[in-house]
């Protein structure tokens, strides 16, 4: 009888030991799987990060090649390996080991320079982003006040008296903008207006502090910037965009027939000068895993050399991300 009880106790103990071992093994297996997944995820993250950084270098190489060719067009008649990339924000995709690389080149001359552009062009651009009436007047006047040398504010503008009355007071700069982010210090400018929100583009996509030009390069300007040219309408903007898809605009005279009677009024705001400063945006991604990493740089070319004026790593992802 006693032997039977002993055997029963031993069986129970064996069952408990087996249960504990199974729990330990299961826990170890789960932990190993988690660690493996985390390691692979980290590896993929590092891979697409370096892929995006390599994309910046690829973009700079394309810009140097573009300059060496003395070309400012896609030159589609050339073999694919000899074609130059456009600098109007066109997206280009390149296969990369284990993923896909996307880059785009943007001439800063195709944007509105907030330090040099005429007030009317700046006002039109902001109005086209949906800002109207009194709010529009406040923002434009305040931008002009921020960069002028005096301390007298415009009708709807702001100078030291306004900024000193804020909970965290500061003074108006009374000098040119050094960065685009500086706009957030200006009365009326909000993060949503500057950076965009809800899928809506922000002002930052269409302005610059690097071109130093009062005109915009219509070969590189996006539609929003072209529409900011005083006197511009949808029909003329569409005609210019359609024409430049197949033809590089060498001279403003080429758009005379598209502009018509408005040519004398509009032509002083447009140019074909490309300048030497460009934005390069690059993104590495693994489409099947939904992973993407973006880098943005502004570079200035000088012969066969270049220097970075701005570098952000990582850059926030936009709608052009890898699918």
Secondary structure, 3 states (H helix, E strand, C coil): CHHHHHHHHHHHHHHHHHHHHHHHHHHHHHHHHHHHHHHHHHHHHHHHHHHHHHHHHHHHHHHHHHHHHCCCCCCCCCCHHHCCCCCEEEEEEEEECCEEEEEEEEEHHHCEECCCCCHHHHHHHHHHCCCCHHHHHHHHHHHHHHHCCCCCCCCCCCCHHHHCCCCCCCCCCCCCCCCHHHHHHCCCCCHHHHHCECCECCHHHCEECCCCCCCEECCCCCHHHHCCCCCCCHHHHHHHHHHHHHCCCCCHHHHHHHHHHHHHHHHHHEECCCCCEEEEEEEEEEHHHCEEEEEEEEEEEECCEEEEEEEEEEECCCCCCCC
